[in-house]
């Protein structure tokens, strides 16, 4: 049974990498800053770093997913059942190019198998306050913060444009024509304005890469402890937590590199057409919220946060959004917990 649990842990890490690594870097491709392949490599590297340091800062997350939802002492068949439900759904969703939440799948698996394993030990109150509320609030917070940042960036761009135009406007001369030196001054002012705009664009590019990296780092800190927690109580007799974490990190990276393009392309090009500045503000929102959740032990879903941030770019102009894509995402999100719960329950009946 230990071998089966290890295989399932690594399978979940692989499909998690394929589905989640692209979410922090999709804006780089969508805004035309980098090719999708380059963005995925950057996301994989930063996610791996986040995974490697996660056990030092993510004890709250580990505790929540090991004993916080189902408080009974877990068994190997229970762990295998939970992992089976999560792997089945996240793998299917990745194949269908649907960004879904590994957190949602694991919670659904814990509930489906937990009700059969020890129904009296399912912590429904903790589930509401520590899982459901953060997940729901993070979507709304991502949309609002992204919309506000994007609106502020647009106002700033317009203000800079007006000031540059005013500085470059020719000075009216006397009846004999333009005063000597005015044309040269105008050219110098226009050149300075152009240089300032180029410098600002480079700064946005650097910040976009940095926030993408922070998102990947925070995602690694958020997801690795969940996967390790489910498998650790069945594997600690034969494998250390550190060894399991290293294995999860490596396989998660492979999953992102091999199949991450399927999700990255969908999120970059099939939700909204975004500008460079918009891509940056969406990613700043995602990095801020996911980082906050990782350090506070709140199991926010990178999926909901990143999609909420990207859709928030539209503000009140929802006509910019591709409705069919949003509908597909919403259906997949709603189906995640019950699908994982049903599969996990069935797996537990077979294994116990």
Secondary structure, DSSP 8 states (H G I E B T S, - for coil): -HHHHHHHHHHHHHHHHHHHGGGGTHHHHHTTSS-HHHHHHHHHHHHHHHHHHHHHH-HHHHHIIIIISB-S---HHHHHHHHHHHHHHHHHHHHTT----HHHHHHHHHHHHHHHHHGGGB-HHHHIIIIIHHHHHHHHHHHHHHHHHHHHHHHHHHHHHHHHHHHHS----BTTBS-TTHHHHHHHHHHHHHHHHHHHHHHHHHHHHHHHHHHHHHHHHHHHHHHHHHHHHHHTTTS-HHHHHHHHHHHHHHHHHHHHHHHHHHHHHSS----HHHHHHHHHHHHHHHHHHHHHT----HHHHHHHHHHGGGTT-GGGS-HHHHHHHHHHHHHHHHHHHHHHHHHHHHH-
